[in-house]
Amino acid sequence: MNIGDVAALSGLPAKTIRYYEDIGLVKPLRSANGYRTFRESDAHKLAFLGRSRALGFSIEDCRNLLALYEDEKRASAEVKEIAEQHLKRIDEKIAELKEMRATLAHLVDACAGDHRPDCPILADLATKQKDEEHLKKTA
């Protein structure tokens, strides 16, 4: 299969497939003229990687999951550990996003949104920036 065929089968863009090849996640064969030749197993790996990335796993997690997938002697505990760590990162990100949302919602509620120039949103952003600059200077 050529890159167009494997892209259609895996659901990944050709650019992503080339990137995954560059970083060693897939290793297609090369013909005498240098064209990539993908096997059915490459298409399957690429679909696996696409699904893993869609779930937000990092490239390194994908590399480890793919190695475990290909290892028939793997322990499912290793797979679970990677997934649990990723789930923890997702939960942390959700908590951060909820905090951001609450702060922004408070600022939006506090802003009159009228013709006057005073704006609590801008004031808060400027205060946070000054606080960060002060922390950098004192560190």
ZIRAHU-V658728 format. One record per residue. N is the residue number from 0. SS is DSSP state (a for helix, b for strand, c for the rest). BURIAL is I if it has 16 or more other ideal C-beta (glycine too) atoms within 10 Angstrom, else O. Layout:
BEGIN
{{N	SS	BURIAL} {N	SS	BURIAL}}
END
This chain:
BEGIN
{{0	c	I} {1	c	O} {2	a	I} {3	a	O} {4	a	O} {5	a	I} {6	a	I} {7	a	O} {8	a	I} {9	a	I} {10	c	O} {11	c	I} {12	c	O} {13	a	O} {14	a	O} {15	a	I} {16	a	I} {17	a	O} {18	a	O} {19	a	I} {20	a	I} {21	a	O} {22	c	O} {23	c	O} {24	c	I} {25	c	I} {26	c	O} {27	c	I} {28	b	O} {29	b	O} {30	c	O} {31	c	O} {32	c	O} {33	c	O} {34	c	O} {35	b	I} {36	b	O} {37	c	I} {38	c	O} {39	a	O} {40	a	O} {41	a	I} {42	a	I} {43	a	O} {44	a	I} {45	a	I} {46	a	O} {47	a	I} {48	a	I} {49	a	I} {50	a	O} {51	a	I} {52	a	I} {53	a	O} {54	c	O} {55	c	O} {56	c	I} {57	c	O} {58	a	O} {59	a	O} {60	a	I} {61	a	I} {62	a	I} {63	a	I} {64	a	I} {65	a	I} {66	a	O} {67	a	O} {68	a	O} {69	a	O} {70	c	O} {71	c	O} {72	c	O} {73	c	O} {74	c	O} {75	a	O} {76	a	O} {77	a	O} {78	a	O} {79	a	O} {80	a	O} {81	a	I} {82	a	O} {83	a	O} {84	a	O} {85	a	I} {86	a	O} {87	a	O} {88	a	O} {89	a	O} {90	a	O} {91	a	O} {92	a	O} {93	a	O} {94	a	O} {95	a	O} {96	a	O} {97	a	O} {98	a	O} {99	a	O} {100	a	O} {101	a	O} {102	a	O} {103	a	O} {104	a	O} {105	a	O} {106	a	I} {107	a	O} {108	a	O} {109	a	O} {110	c	O} {111	c	O} {112	c	O} {113	c	O} {114	c	O} {115	c	O} {116	c	O} {117	c	O} {118	c	I} {119	a	O} {120	a	O} {121	a	O} {122	a	O} {123	a	I} {124	a	O} {125	a	O} {126	a	O} {127	a	O} {128	a	O} {129	a	O} {130	a	O} {131	a	O} {132	a	O} {133	a	O} {134	a	O} {135	a	O} {136	a	O} {137	a	O} {138	c	O}}
END
